[in-house]
């Protein structure tokens, strides 16, 4: 099936004396017509909220008058592949140094010090696949950052986040 997602990252790791490179890709090819794309820009702030709320419209490839109503996301949709970008901008387009934490433990759980959290600093991108994680378990919150580490539970303000995902429309 077409419309697959691909992502790639590379990292220069270890000390300058023993420098190594770690690189690879992360791809997902939709298994059937139940796997659908979602693309959105959303605002993360100091309150933990779902990263992709139920009721968001799936990306349409074309429009046909006989297709009926639009298809939208639901809390039980399964995340197959996801790419998340912390733009380093706030909702008004101004630069921000705030990071975000993505929670896989429920939308009410995202916090600066969450054990299950994935931290994405300003300007960074993260790609991942899940085995059976549903939309209602992925939350996001903005976090203050010092020396590349989330440091407080206080809100540093809004962060514009770009999300692209392939979801199994349950």
CORJOHU-V72729 format. One record per run of one state. SS is the DSSP state (A for helix, B for strand, O for the rest). FROM is the first residue (numbers start at 1). LEN is the number of residues. If there is no record, write none. Layout:
BEGIN
SS:FROM:LEN / SS:FROM:LEN
END
This chain:
BEGIN
O:1:4 / B:5:9 / O:14:6 / B:20:9 / O:29:6 / B:35:10 / O:45:4 / B:49:2 / O:51:6 / B:57:1 / O:58:7 / A:65:3 / O:68:4 / B:72:1 / O:73:5 / B:78:9 / O:87:2 / B:89:1 / O:90:5 / B:95:1 / O:96:3 / B:99:5 / O:104:13 / B:117:4 / O:121:4 / B:125:4 / O:129:5 / B:134:1 / A:135:3 / O:138:1 / B:139:8 / O:147:2 / B:149:4 / O:153:6 / B:159:10 / O:169:2
END
